[in-house]
Amino acid sequence: MLPTAPRGERPALELGPGAFGRGNGVSVRSGRPGAPGDRPRWSPLIVGESTHEIPVHLLFRDEAEAPAPAGGPVRPTVVGRRLGTGEQPRIRPAPAPAPVPVVPARAAPSGDPHLTERPGPALPGWAAVLVGLGALLGCAAVAWWAGALPGTVTKALRLPSYPYDGIGIVEWALLALGVTVALFAFGGLGRGRAGQAWVLTLFGDYRGSVRRTGLLWVSPLLLRRRVDVRLRHWRSEPMPAVDSNGTALRVVVLVVWRVRDTVRAALGVEDHEEYLREQVEAAMARVLSQLPADAFHDEAPTLRNAEAVGNALTRMLSAEGRPVGVEVFSAQPTRIEYAPEIAAAMQRSRIAAIDARHRDSVLTSVVDAVDDTVHRLTTRGLVELDDYERKALVKDLTVAFYTGRQEAGARL
């Protein structure tokens, strides 16, 4: 509170350096002309006989900016007014989001148009088992008719026995046919598994793909190549890369993918898994070279925006994997860090940038508070200040407010 002056006198408000600081006070001296010790160069006045308390706690306010809705227009931020003061709200435009550079597109490799997945020839396994058993029974019947079955077997089956006079050409042909059919039937049996597919080829020619499960029969003449069609994920080892500034980085990428076209994955490329790994490294080098790892002194887009970097990687890998039948669902960087040889230096730069931004924000808040205080004191007629006194008051308020901000930050 400021002291009051006797009625009829106009006290002057004397503010020296550090008047609002710690351990300093406000002194009031008489404003009558000719008084000893008076300086004639200034004579600020306090209008009225009563004084008012300055609400200093309202000066230390945090002005948070409301984020703009995703995909919507940028809305200005309205800083709330002080109740009971008649102060009009101030409007501060919110900064527009920094655009993310788009990786230039290039032509993706084209696949063989003749390699298109189609259903392959496959029969239920139980049918092949019945055919094989029928062929074996036919061979046994021919041998019994020719008298080639042992007597113990004939007696056990309670069959009439025939004298053995040798096996003729007809019997040999029937036996050969039965054995061939049995081998062909049992040799083509296979087990189809969930999440697995067979790519069938005959002398290098594609015959189809089998995605069915259970006991199946596929011709033994067809070459089978098993392909995993399940949803898979691959986490890379730390791979070297550089950002747009040439800073060495280490990046770990998680890729979620699966084989969509089995014939292209098996026959369109030598090894589709190795192909995908190489494409991940190439796409990562292209995307990461478009942005800096950190923007220390501005709000430019950086590689810390994992969502934007992941979307760019996913689009690029999807285009590269489509010709070989690989479908990429997601490619997200799980870790982007500096190379060990420069990590310490970049960490110091980041800490220095954070400290500089903090000091700038504190100083901006202090300047706004000082401006509000001086403006309210002068517009309400509480004090009359010339240029010298205004500079002194601004200096003292700046020191006081900045000291208060630093102490509050230290306590937090």
C-alpha positions in Angstrom: 0.0 0.0 0.0 1.2 3.6 -0.8 1.0 6.1 2.1 -1.5 9.0 1.9 -0.5 12.6 2.1 -2.2 15.3 4.2 -5.1 17.2 2.8 -4.1 20.1 0.7 -0.7 18.8 -0.2 0.2 16.9 -3.4 2.8 14.2 -2.5 5.3 13.0 -5.1 6.1 9.4 -5.7 9.8 8.7 -5.8 10.9 5.5 -7.4 14.6 4.7 -7.4 16.4 1.7 -8.9 15.1 -1.5 -7.4 12.1 0.2 -5.8 10.0 -2.8 -6.2 12.9 -5.2 -5.6 13.8 -7.0 -2.4 14.6 -4.8 0.6 13.7 -1.5 -1.1 10.7 0.7 -0.4 8.8 3.6 -1.9 9.5 7.0 -0.4 7.2 10.0 -0.6 8.4 13.6 -0.3 6.6 16.8 -0.5 5.9 18.4 -3.8 5.8 22.0 -2.6 8.1 24.3 -4.6 11.2 25.6 -2.8 11.4 22.8 -0.2 14.9 21.9 0.6 16.2 18.7 -1.0 13.6 19.0 -3.8 14.8 18.4 -7.4 13.0 20.8 -9.7 13.4 18.5 -12.8 10.3 16.4 -12.1 7.1 16.6 -10.1 4.8 13.5 -10.6 1.5 13.7 -8.9 -0.9 11.2 -7.3 -4.4 12.3 -8.0 -6.8 12.1 -5.0 -6.1 11.4 -1.4 -6.3 7.7 -1.4 -4.1 5.1 -2.9 -4.8 1.8 -4.5 -3.0 -1.6 -4.2 -1.4 -2.9 -7.3 -2.6 -6.5 -7.9 0.9 -7.9 -8.6 -0.3 -11.5 -8.5 -2.4 -10.9 -11.6 0.7 -9.9 -13.5 2.3 -13.3 -13.3 -0.2 -15.1 -15.4 0.4 -17.9 -17.9 -1.1 -17.2 -21.3 -1.7 -20.7 -22.8 -2.5 -20.8 -26.5 -5.4 -23.0 -27.5 -4.3 -25.6 -30.1 -6.0 -25.5 -33.4 -8.2 -28.6 -34.2 -6.6 -31.2 -36.4 -7.4 -30.5 -40.1 -9.3 -27.3 -39.2 -8.5 -23.6 -39.6 -6.0 -21.8 -37.4 -7.9 -20.0 -34.7 -6.5 -17.0 -32.8 -5.9 -17.2 -29.1 -7.9 -14.8 -26.8 -6.0 -13.8 -23.6 -8.5 -13.5 -20.8 -9.3 -10.0 -19.4 -9.0 -9.1 -15.7 -12.4 -8.9 -14.0 -13.4 -5.5 -12.8 -10.8 -3.5 -14.6 -12.6 -2.8 -17.9 -9.6 -4.2 -19.8 -10.5 -5.5 -23.3 -9.4 -9.0 -24.2 -6.3 -9.2 -26.4 -6.2 -11.5 -29.4 -3.0 -13.2 -30.3 -3.0 -15.3 -33.5 -1.9 -18.9 -33.1 1.0 -19.9 -35.2 0.2 -22.0 -38.2 1.5 -25.6 -38.2 4.7 -26.0 -40.1 4.3 -27.9 -43.3 6.1 -31.2 -43.7 8.0 -31.5 -46.9 6.8 -34.2 -49.3 9.3 -36.7 -50.6 9.4 -36.5 -54.4 7.8 -39.5 -56.0 9.5 -41.6 -58.6 8.4 -44.5 -60.7 8.2 -47.8 -58.8 9.4 -51.0 -60.5 6.8 -52.8 -62.5 6.1 -56.5 -62.0 5.6 -59.2 -64.6 1.9 -58.9 -65.8 1.8 -62.6 -66.4 2.5 -63.4 -62.8 -1.0 -63.2 -61.3 -2.1 -65.5 -58.5 -4.8 -68.0 -59.4 -6.2 -71.1 -57.6 -4.0 -74.2 -58.1 -5.2 -77.8 -58.8 -5.8 -79.5 -55.5 -8.2 -82.3 -54.4 -9.4 -83.4 -51.0 -7.0 -85.8 -49.3 -9.6 -88.4 -48.4 -10.3 -89.0 -52.1 -6.7 -89.7 -52.8 -6.5 -92.1 -49.8 -9.5 -94.1 -51.1 -8.0 -94.3 -54.6 -4.7 -95.5 -53.2 -6.3 -98.1 -51.0 -8.4 -99.3 -54.0 -5.2 -99.7 -56.1 -3.5 -101.7 -53.3 -6.6 -104.0 -53.0 -6.6 -104.5 -56.8 -2.9 -105.5 -56.7 -3.7 -108.0 -53.9 -6.6 -109.4 -55.9 -4.4 -109.9 -59.0 -1.8 -111.7 -56.9 -4.4 -113.9 -55.3 -5.9 -114.8 -58.7 -2.5 -115.7 -59.9 -1.8 -117.9 -56.8 1.0 -115.7 -55.7 -0.4 -115.0 -52.2 1.1 -117.1 -49.4 -1.1 -119.9 -48.1 -1.2 -118.5 -44.6 -2.7 -115.2 -45.9 -5.2 -117.2 -48.0 -6.3 -119.3 -45.0 -6.4 -116.2 -42.7 -8.7 -114.4 -45.2 -10.6 -117.7 -45.8 -10.2 -117.4 -49.5 -10.0 -120.3 -51.9 -6.4 -121.1 -53.0 -5.3 -121.3 -56.6 -2.3 -123.1 -57.9 0.6 -120.9 -58.8 1.5 -121.3 -62.5 3.5 -118.1 -62.8 2.5 -114.5 -63.4 1.7 -113.6 -67.0 2.1 -110.4 -68.9 -1.4 -109.3 -68.2 -1.0 -109.8 -64.5 2.3 -107.9 -64.5 0.7 -105.0 -66.3 -2.2 -104.9 -63.8 0.2 -105.0 -60.9 2.3 -102.3 -62.3 -0.7 -100.1 -62.9 -2.0 -100.7 -59.4 1.3 -99.9 -57.8 1.7 -96.7 -59.9 -1.7 -95.5 -59.0 -1.1 -96.2 -55.3 2.2 -94.3 -55.4 0.7 -91.5 -57.3 -2.2 -91.2 -54.8 -0.2 -91.4 -51.6 2.7 -89.4 -53.0 0.5 -86.4 -53.6 -0.9 -86.1 -50.1 0.0 -83.0 -48.1 -1.1 -81.0 -45.2 -2.3 -77.4 -45.8 -1.6 -75.1 -42.8 -3.4 -71.9 -41.8 -1.3 -68.9 -42.8 0.7 -71.0 -45.3 0.2 -71.3 -49.1 1.8 -73.4 -51.8 3.0 -72.0 -55.1 2.8 -74.8 -57.7 5.1 -75.0 -60.8 5.5 -77.7 -63.5 8.9 -77.6 -65.2 9.2 -73.9 -64.5 5.7 -73.0 -65.5 3.3 -71.5 -62.9 0.3 -73.7 -62.3 -1.5 -71.9 -59.4 -1.5 -71.3 -55.7 -3.1 -73.4 -52.9 -4.3 -71.6 -49.8 -6.6 -74.4 -48.5 -6.0 -76.1 -45.2 -6.3 -79.7 -44.1 -5.4 -82.9 -45.9 -5.0 -82.2 -49.6 -3.8 -84.0 -52.7 -1.6 -82.2 -55.2 0.0 -83.9 -58.1 3.5 -85.2 -57.3 4.7 -83.9 -60.6 4.2 -80.3 -59.4 6.9 -78.6 -57.5 5.6 -77.0 -54.3 7.1 -73.9 -52.8 5.7 -72.9 -49.4 5.0 -69.2 -48.7 4.1 -67.6 -45.4 1.0 -65.4 -45.9 0.5 -64.4 -42.2 0.6 -60.9 -40.9 4.3 -60.4 -39.9 6.4 -57.7 -38.4 10.1 -56.9 -38.7 12.1 -54.7 -36.3 15.3 -53.5 -37.9 18.7 -53.1 -36.2 20.0 -49.6 -35.7 20.7 -48.4 -39.2 22.9 -45.4 -40.1 21.3 -42.4 -41.8 21.7 -38.7 -42.2 19.3 -35.8 -41.9 19.0 -32.8 -44.2 21.9 -31.1 -42.4 24.2 -34.1 -42.8 24.0 -35.1 -39.1 24.7 -38.7 -38.6 21.8 -40.7 -37.1 20.9 -44.2 -35.9 17.3 -45.2 -36.7 15.2 -48.3 -35.8 12.1 -49.0 -37.9 9.2 -51.4 -37.2 7.5 -52.7 -40.4 4.2 -54.6 -40.4 3.6 -56.5 -43.6 2.3 -59.6 -45.3 2.4 -61.4 -48.6 -0.6 -60.6 -50.7 0.3 -62.1 -54.1 2.1 -65.5 -53.5 3.3 -66.0 -57.1 5.0 -62.6 -57.3 6.6 -63.0 -53.9 7.9 -66.5 -54.8 8.7 -66.1 -58.5 8.8 -62.3 -59.1 11.9 -61.8 -56.9 14.6 -64.0 -55.6 13.9 -63.4 -51.9 11.0 -61.1 -51.0 12.1 -60.7 -47.3 15.6 -59.6 -48.3 14.0 -57.3 -50.9 11.8 -55.7 -48.2 14.8 -55.1 -45.9 16.7 -53.4 -48.6 13.8 -51.2 -49.5 13.3 -50.2 -45.9 16.8 -48.9 -45.7 16.6 -47.1 -49.0 13.2 -45.5 -48.2 14.5 -44.4 -44.7 17.5 -42.7 -46.3 15.2 -40.8 -48.7 12.7 -39.7 -46.1 15.1 -38.7 -43.3 17.3 -36.7 -45.7 14.3 -34.2 -46.2 14.1 -33.0 -42.6 16.5 -32.0 -39.8 16.7 -34.1 -36.7 16.1 -31.0 -34.5 15.4 -27.4 -35.1 17.1 -25.7 -32.1 16.1 -22.1 -32.7 12.8 -22.1 -34.7 9.6 -24.1 -35.1 10.5 -25.8 -38.4 9.3 -29.4 -39.0 11.7 -32.0 -37.8 12.1 -35.8 -37.7 10.6 -35.8 -34.1 7.2 -35.8 -35.8 7.1 -39.6 -35.9 3.6 -39.7 -37.4 4.5 -37.7 -40.5 7.8 -39.7 -41.0 5.9 -43.0 -40.5 3.3 -42.0 -43.1 5.9 -41.1 -45.7 7.8 -44.4 -45.1 4.6 -46.4 -45.3 3.6 -44.8 -48.6 7.0 -45.4 -50.1 7.3 -49.0 -49.0 3.8 -49.8 -50.2 4.7 -48.6 -53.7 8.0 -50.5 -53.7 6.5 -53.7 -52.4 3.4 -53.9 -54.6 5.3 -55.2 -57.7 6.6 -58.2 -55.7 3.3 -59.0 -54.0 4.2 -57.6 -50.6 1.6 -55.4 -48.8 3.0 -53.0 -46.2 0.5 -51.8 -43.5 2.8 -49.7 -41.3 6.4 -48.5 -41.2 7.1 -46.5 -38.1 10.4 -45.3 -36.7 10.6 -46.6 -33.1 13.9 -44.7 -32.3 15.7 -41.8 -34.0 18.8 -40.8 -32.2 22.2 -39.3 -32.9 25.2 -41.4 -33.8 27.4 -42.1 -30.7 30.2 -40.0 -32.0 28.1 -36.8 -32.0 25.4 -37.6 -29.4 27.1 -35.6 -26.6 27.6 -32.5 -28.7 24.1 -32.5 -30.0 22.7 -33.0 -26.5 24.5 -29.9 -25.3 23.1 -27.9 -28.3 19.6 -29.1 -27.5 19.8 -28.1 -23.8 21.2 -24.7 -24.8 18.3 -24.2 -27.2 15.7 -25.2 -24.6 17.3 -22.8 -22.1 17.3 -20.0 -24.6 13.6 -20.5 -25.5 12.8 -20.6 -21.8 14.6 -17.3 -21.2 12.9 -15.7 -24.2 9.4 -16.8 -23.0 10.1 -15.5 -19.4 11.4 -12.2 -20.8 8.3 -11.8 -23.0 6.0 -12.4 -20.1 7.9 -9.9 -18.0 7.8 -7.2 -20.7 4.0 -7.7 -21.1 3.5 -7.5 -17.3 5.6 -4.3 -17.1 3.7 -2.8 -20.0 0.4 -3.6 -18.5 1.4 -2.1 -15.1 2.7 1.2 -16.5 -0.2 1.5 -18.8 -2.8 1.0 -16.0 -1.0 3.4 -13.6 -0.9 6.2 -16.2 -4.3 5.7 -17.8 -6.1 5.7 -14.5 -4.4 8.9 -13.4 -2.7 7.3 -10.4 0.7 8.8 -11.3 2.1 11.3 -13.8 5.4 10.3 -15.2 7.9 12.0 -17.5 10.3 10.2 -19.6 12.9 9.8 -16.9 10.5 8.5 -14.3 8.9 6.1 -16.8 12.3 4.6 -17.7 13.1 4.2 -14.0 9.8 2.6 -13.2 10.1 0.2 -16.2 13.6 -0.7 -15.0 12.5 -1.4 -11.4 9.4 -3.4 -12.5 11.4 -5.5 -14.9 14.0 -6.4 -12.3 11.3 -7.3 -9.8 9.1 -9.3 -12.1 12.1 -11.2 -13.7 13.4 -12.1 -10.2 10.0 -13.3 -9.2 9.7 -15.5 -12.3 13.1 -17.0 -11.8 12.3 -17.9 -8.1 8.9 -19.4 -9.1 10.6 -21.5 -11.8 13.3 -22.7 -9.3 10.6 -23.7 -6.8 8.7 -25.7 -9.5 
